[in-house]
């Protein structure tokens, strides 16, 4: 489904852990170069709307609470990547990357 030439927007609640981990995997593991990570809580709605127009696909990375807070205009092209709530505290935490990698790999290999 995803190709390294695609523009991908990765979102989580604050844009500091889960979405950044997804961006890291896409860029370093599969060679993506047009990936942006943002937080839904700390990015204004105009910016989110602009980024959603730019992106080919939107990955909402987190728990169902993060999906629920996603703007309606995201959901038409969004894919929910359910890694659960953030208890890792760091985007490069080995357990987070180990949990997220097979989920991202399925999207890249579909």
Backbone torsions as a table, in degrees:
resi	resn	phi	psi	omega
1	UNK	NA	-48.9	179.7
2	UNK	-94.1	140.1	176.3
3	UNK	-120.1	150.3	-178.7
4	UNK	-58.0	-18.0	177.8
5	UNK	-86.9	-7.4	-178.9
6	UNK	-70.9	149.9	171.6
7	UNK	-90.4	121.2	-173.3
8	UNK	-122.7	130.8	174.4
9	UNK	-107.7	120.2	177.7
10	UNK	-105.1	128.3	-177.2
11	UNK	-127.5	143.9	167.6
12	UNK	-142.5	-167.2	-174.6
13	UNK	-65.0	-53.7	-176.2
14	UNK	-107.8	-12.7	179.4
15	UNK	76.1	27.7	-176.6
16	UNK	-123.1	-21.3	-175.4
17	UNK	-123.6	-73.6	-171.9
18	UNK	-66.8	-44.8	179.4
19	UNK	-68.4	-35.2	178.1
20	UNK	-69.1	-36.5	175.9
21	UNK	-63.5	-41.7	177.5
22	UNK	-63.0	-43.3	177.8
23	UNK	-60.9	-45.5	179.1
24	UNK	-56.6	-48.0	-179.7
25	UNK	-64.1	-45.7	179.8
26	UNK	-59.5	-43.3	-177.0
27	UNK	-75.9	-48.3	-173.2
28	UNK	-83.6	-33.5	-176.7
29	UNK	-88.6	-38.3	-174.0
30	UNK	-119.3	6.9	171.6
31	UNK	75.7	20.4	175.5
32	UNK	-69.6	146.6	-178.6
33	UNK	-126.2	-9.5	-178.8
34	UNK	-120.8	72.4	-177.3
35	UNK	-129.8	131.5	179.1
36	UNK	-123.1	138.0	175.8
37	UNK	-113.0	132.6	179.3
38	UNK	-139.8	162.7	174.0
39	UNK	-104.3	135.1	-179.3
40	UNK	-70.6	-32.4	-178.6
41	UNK	-76.5	-30.4	-172.7
42	UNK	-114.7	21.6	175.1
43	UNK	-124.5	128.6	-175.5
44	UNK	-69.1	158.4	-172.8
45	UNK	-64.2	-32.5	177.1
46	UNK	-64.3	-41.9	178.3
47	UNK	-66.2	-42.8	177.6
48	UNK	-61.3	-40.4	178.3
49	UNK	-63.8	-43.9	179.1
50	UNK	-62.1	-46.1	179.9
51	UNK	-65.4	-35.6	179.0
52	UNK	-67.7	-30.7	175.1
53	UNK	-71.5	-35.8	-179.7
54	UNK	-69.1	-39.6	-171.4
55	UNK	-75.8	142.2	171.0
56	UNK	-76.6	-39.9	178.2
57	UNK	-140.7	149.4	179.5
58	UNK	-117.9	124.7	175.0
59	UNK	-102.2	117.7	174.9
60	UNK	-97.1	107.8	-171.6
61	UNK	-106.9	118.7	179.2
62	UNK	156.1	-143.8	-178.9
63	UNK	-101.6	176.6	177.6
64	UNK	-61.5	-27.8	177.1
65	UNK	-63.3	-37.1	178.0
66	UNK	-68.9	-42.4	176.9
67	UNK	-59.8	-43.7	-178.3
68	UNK	-63.7	-31.0	-179.8
69	UNK	-85.2	-5.8	179.8
70	UNK	-66.5	138.3	178.6
71	UNK	-63.4	151.4	-178.5
72	UNK	-56.8	-34.7	-176.4
73	UNK	-73.1	-13.2	173.5
74	UNK	-75.8	-39.7	-164.6
75	UNK	-66.2	-18.3	179.9
76	UNK	-72.1	-23.1	178.5
77	UNK	-127.4	14.0	-174.7
78	UNK	-91.7	149.1	172.6
79	UNK	-118.9	127.5	-180.0
80	UNK	-87.6	121.3	177.4
81	UNK	-109.8	99.2	-170.0
82	UNK	-86.4	87.4	174.9
83	UNK	-95.4	-1.4	179.4
84	UNK	85.8	-175.0	-179.1
85	UNK	-69.4	157.6	-179.5
86	UNK	-80.7	109.3	169.9
87	UNK	-121.9	8.7	-179.5
88	UNK	-86.0	-39.3	177.2
89	UNK	77.5	-4.3	-179.2
90	UNK	-146.9	134.8	-177.8
91	UNK	-65.7	-22.3	-178.9
92	UNK	-106.4	23.6	177.6
93	UNK	-65.5	129.0	-175.9
94	UNK	-56.8	-37.3	-179.5
95	UNK	-69.1	-39.4	177.4
96	UNK	-64.2	-48.0	-179.8
97	UNK	-62.2	-39.3	179.0
98	UNK	-66.5	-34.3	178.5
99	UNK	-75.7	-39.9	-174.6
100	UNK	-78.8	-34.4	-173.6
101	UNK	-56.0	-48.5	-180.0
102	UNK	-65.9	-28.9	177.9
103	UNK	-67.4	-43.4	178.5
104	UNK	-69.6	-40.7	-179.0
105	UNK	-58.4	-40.9	177.8
106	UNK	-59.6	-37.6	-179.8
107	UNK	-70.3	-34.9	-178.4
108	UNK	-76.7	-34.2	-174.3
109	UNK	-91.7	-8.2	-179.5
110	UNK	-63.2	NA	NA
